[in-house]
């Protein structure tokens, strides 16, 4: 797939045989592209804002007189619910309309919801119901942003440069995951929850401004049809590619089994046999450090067998629940979490790259929306059942079982013919 800077981006047709790689791909930074540099700048600041939101919002709810932990769950759950309900619609809209416009509108809506929430908090007029209502709008807007983002990246870089672009964007998110919570804590203590939400609203304004300046290369839109027909066509793109639906199966096992076991049982074991929150903090930091390293690695390393890599790295990461629930010393668990973080970061960067390189440009956002739907719906179900199961089987038994089943599914996916046949698409330097 040779191409020129500024030329149209071609996307492989929907076939069962993936294109073979062409050696000699460019190695210079994708930030040389002004359009991607604009996108990167806006999203880097927005990633910090996302972390501020996650810290500030619970305190915002608790600042309402009479609010308790159940109200925090209700408010955050409203955002997650709206995201899950609207994400398929977000994929259809992002494939129908210019993705830049879809993302710009999403940023504007989220800036507005955060600004209104900040105003209510700063004036003492906030109520739990009003914050929950705002979070419904926030989550719905985010559902349109995520699928559009995956499809926009190939429009602002050269063919074959999707992976380093994905890696750079993931790097900002992973660095923010490590560093931004401390900043968010300072902001909440200094400005209060309302002031912190106002800062988050500002990050969306900056992101929207960068999108407004963006001039992505256009792609041919999908043929106009009804909403349900467009949705069915997106599902057709998923089910006719074994490597796509099998990878989604692996992701489903990971999100439904391993992650709930990790996030629920890991802290409980840390309280029982470790130093409680401090040891869990070190373990979590280990994963964040590994994710940063994985994103840096993905900037240059282009695996020739991306399908096998996706399944293999996810199977290794599936061991996290068992490791964190074990009696291993905290330092060794944190070190193993570094390895898991590397694997997860590489896995998802390579996965997004394969969607961008092998799915027709006019359907990328819809396929991405099915990916998001699986994790958004299955993880809450996993959280709901992991507690009762652990009560019946025991914490460690449940954690080991979740890791073993998740890893087994991922290994089977990695060994499947569709994943083994998948190849990285590269572009020769002209």
N, C-alpha and C positions, 0 to 999 in steps of 0.2 A: 504494500500500500504506500508507494512513494507519494510525497506531497511537497508543497511549497509553503513557506510562511505566508499566511494571509489567504491561502487558497481554500477552496471548499473542502470540507471534511467528508470523506466517504465512509460509510459504515457497512460492514459485511452483511450480505443478504441473509435472510432467514433460511439456513440450510442445516442439515443434520451433520455435515462435515465442516469442522472449523478450519479457517485459513491456516496455512503453515507459516511459521515465523520467517521473517526476513532479517538477516543479521545486519549489524552495523547501525543500530539505533542511535539517535542523538543522545549526548550525555550532558549538554549544557543545561543550566537551570531553567525551569519553566517560568521563573519569575521574570525572564527577559521579555515575555509577552506582556504588554501593557494591560491587556484585558484581564489576563489571569492575575496580574499583580493587583489590580483594582479589587477583584473578587476576593483574593487572599487577604488583603488589608481589612476589608469590611468584615469578613468572617472570623479573622483572628480576634478582633475586638468583640465581636458578637459572642465568641466562645467564652471569653472572660465574663461577659454579661450573663450567659447561661449559668455559670457557676455562682455568680452573685445571687441570681434568682433562687437557685436551689437552697442556698443558706438563708436568704432573707425571707422567703415566703412563709416557712413555718413560724418564724418569729412575728411576721406580720399578722398571721391568724391569731397567735397567742396573745398579741397586744390588744385584741378585742376583748372587752370585759366579759367574763364568763366563758370564754372559749377554752377548749381543752384539746387533748390529743386526737379525739375523734373528729373534731372540727378541722384539724390539720389534715387528717386523712381524707376527709370529705372534699376539702378544697383542692388538694393535690390530685385526688382521684378524679375530680371533675375535668382537669386538664388532660389526664391520661385517657379518660373515657372519650372525650371529644376527639382526641388525636386518633384513637382506634376506630371510631365510627366514621371519621371523615377521610382517612388516608387513601382509600380506594378512589374516592371522588377526587382527591388531590392529584392522584396519578393521571386520571382521565383529563382533568383540566390542564395539567402541565404539558400533556402531549397535544392538546388541542390549541392552546394559546401560547404566545411567546413565553418561554420559561422565565426570562428576566422579569417580565411583567407580573407573572404569578408570584415570584419571590418578593418583588418590590411591594406588591399588595399585602403579602403575608407580613413583611417587616412593618409596614405602616399600621396594620391592625394590632400587632403585638406591641408596638410602641405606644399605641393609644390605650390598650388595656393596662399596660404597666403605668402609664402616666395617670390614668384615672384612679388606679389603685393607690398610687403614691399620694395623690391629692386627697383621697378619702382618709388615708391613714394620717397624713400630716394635719388635717383639719379635725380629726377625731370623729369622723362620720362613718368610718368603716364598720360594716357588719359582716358576719360570716357568710350570709347568703349573697351579699354583693361581691365579696371577694371570690366566692365559688362561681358566680355568674361570669365574672371577668375571666376566670381561669377556663371556663368553657370556651369563651371566644379565643383565648390564647392558644388552647390546645387545637381548636379547629383550624386556626391560621397556620400553626406549625405543621399540620397534616398536609397542607398544600406546598409548604416550603421544601420539605425533605425530598419528595420524589423529583421535584423540579431541579433541585441542586444536582442530583446525580446526572440528569440529562444535560444540564448546562455546561458542565466541565468540558466535554469534548468540543464544545462550540468556542472555547476560548484558549485552547492549546492545539498544538499540531497533532496529527494522527500518530499514535504510538507513545505519546507523552502523558497519557491519562494516569498511569500509575504514579509517577513522581508528583503530579498535581494532587491526586488523592492523598498521597503520603504527606505532603506539606500541610494540607488542610487537616488531616488527622493529627499531625504533630502539634498544631496549635491547640486542638481540643485536648490532647493528652497532656501537654504542658500545663494547660489551664486546670486540668483535673488535679494536678499535683500542687500547683502554686496558688491558684485563684481562691480556694476555700479560706486560706489565711487572710487574703486581702478582703474577701467578703466578710469575714468575722470582724475585721477592723472597721469596715464601712458600717456594718450593722451597729457596732458599739458606738461609733462616732456620729453617724447621721441618723441612726434609727432605721427600722424597717421601711418606713415611707421614703426616706431619703435614698436608701439603697435601691428601692424599686425605681426611683426617678433616675438613678444612674443607669440601671438596666434599660430603661426606656431610651436613654440617650445612645446606648450602644446599638439599638435597633435603628435609630435615626441615622447613625453613621453607616451602618450596613446598607440601609435604603439609599443613602446618597451615593455609595460606591456602585450599587446596582443601577442607579439612574444614569451614571456616567458610562456604563458598560455598553459596548457595541459588539455583541457576540455575532459570530457568523451564523446566518440563518440555516435552518434545516427544513426539508420538505415536510409539511404537516401531514398527519394521517388523513385519509379520506374521511370526509364528514359523514357521521352516522349518528344514531341515537346514543344517549348515554349508556344504556345497557349493551348496545352493540359494541361500543368502544371498550366497555369493561370486559365483555366476552372475548374480544380480540386480544386484549392484554392477557387474559387467562390462557388463551390459545398459545401465545408466545411462551408462556411458562410450561404448559403441559406437553408441548411438542419438543421440548429440549430436555432430555433426561438429566443433563448436567445441572440444569437450573432447578428442576423440582426436587431432585435428590439432594442438592445442597440446601434447599429450603427445609427439607426433612431433617437434615443434620442440625441446622440452626434451630428448628423447632424443639428437638430433643435437648439441645444446650440451654435454651431459654426456659423451657417448661420444667426441666429436671435439675440441671446442675446449678444454674444461677440462683433459683429460690433456695436450694439447699445451702449454697455458699453464703448468701446474704442473711438468711435466718439462723442457720445452725452455727456458722462460723463465729459470730459474736457470742453466742451462748457458750460455746466451748471455751472461748477466750476468757469469759467470766469464771468458768468452772475451774480451769487448770492453768490459766496464764495470768497476766497482770491486768485483765479486763480491757477497758477501752484503749489504754496506751498500747498494749501489745497488738490489738486489732488495728490500731492506727498505723503501726509499723508494717504490718502485713499488707494493709491496703496501699500504703506508700510504695511497697515493693512492686505491686502490680502496676501502679502508675509509672514508676521508673522504667519498668520493662516495656510498657506501651510506648513511652518516648523513644526508647532504643529501637523498638520494632518499627516505628514510623521513620526513624533515621535510616534504618537498614533498607526499608522499602523505597527510599529515594533512588537508590542505585541498583539494587539487586532485582533482576528480572527472572523469576523462575521459569524454566522451560516447560515444566509440568505443573501449571498452576492449579489444576483440579485436584491432583494428588496432594499438593501442598495445603490446600484449603481443608480437606478432610483430615490430613495428618495433624496439622497444627491445632485444629479444633478438638481432636481426640486427646492431644496432650493437655490442652487447656481444661478439658473435662475432668482432669484429676484434681482440680482445685478444691472441690468440696471435701473429698476424702483427705487431702493433705491438711487443710485447715482444721478439720475435725480430729486430726491425729494427735498423738502425744509428743510429736517432734518438738524440739526447742523452737522458740519464736523466731530466732535468727535464721534457722534453716527453712522454716515455712516462708518467711519473707523472701529468702533467696529463691525458693522455688516459685514464688509468685512473680518474681522478676522474669523468670523463664516463661511463665504463663502469659504475662503481659506482652512479651515479645511476640509470642505465637499468635495471640488474639489480634494485635495490631497488624501484623503481616497478613493474617488470614482475611480480615475485612477489607484491607486495602487492595489486596489481590482480587478478592471477590467483586468489589465495585468496578475494578478495572475490566474484568471479564465481561460484566454486563455492558459496559460502555463500548467494548470492542466487538462483541459478538451479537448483540441485540440491535435490530434496526433502530436508527435514531428516533424515528417517530413513535416508538413503543417503549423506550427506555424508562420513562417515568412510571408508566403503568406496571411494568415488571417490577420496578423498585418498590412500588406501593404494596404489591403482594408480599414482598420480602418483609417490609415493615409490619404488615398486618399480622403475620405469624408471631413475631416477637412481642408485639403490643398486646395481643390477646392471650397468648399462652403463658407468658410470665406471671400475670396476675392470678391465673388459675393455679399455677404452681405455688405461688405464695399462699393461696387459700388452703391447699391440701397438705403442704409440707409440715405444718405444725401438728395436725392430728396424726399423720403418718409417723412422725418422729416420736410422738407420745406412745404409740403402739409398738414401734420397733426399736426405739432408742436413738439418740442423736447420732452416734457414730455409725451405727448400722445403716441408718437412713442416708447419711452423707456418702458412705461408700457405695451403697446401692445406686444412688443418683449418679455418681461419677462413673460407675461401671456401665450402666445402661447407656448413658450419654456417649461415653467413649466408644462403646460397641457400635452404636448407630453411626457415629462419625467414621469409624474405621471401615465399616461396610460401604459407606458412601465413597470414601477415598479409593476403595478397590473396585468400584463399579466401572464398567467400560466407558460410560459417558464422561466421567471425571478423568479417567486415565487418558482418554483421547484428546482432552482439551489442551490447547497450546496457546502460549502467549503470542499476541500479534505485535510485531515490531516493524519499524519503518526504516529503510536504508537512508543514509545521509545523501542528499542530492549532490 
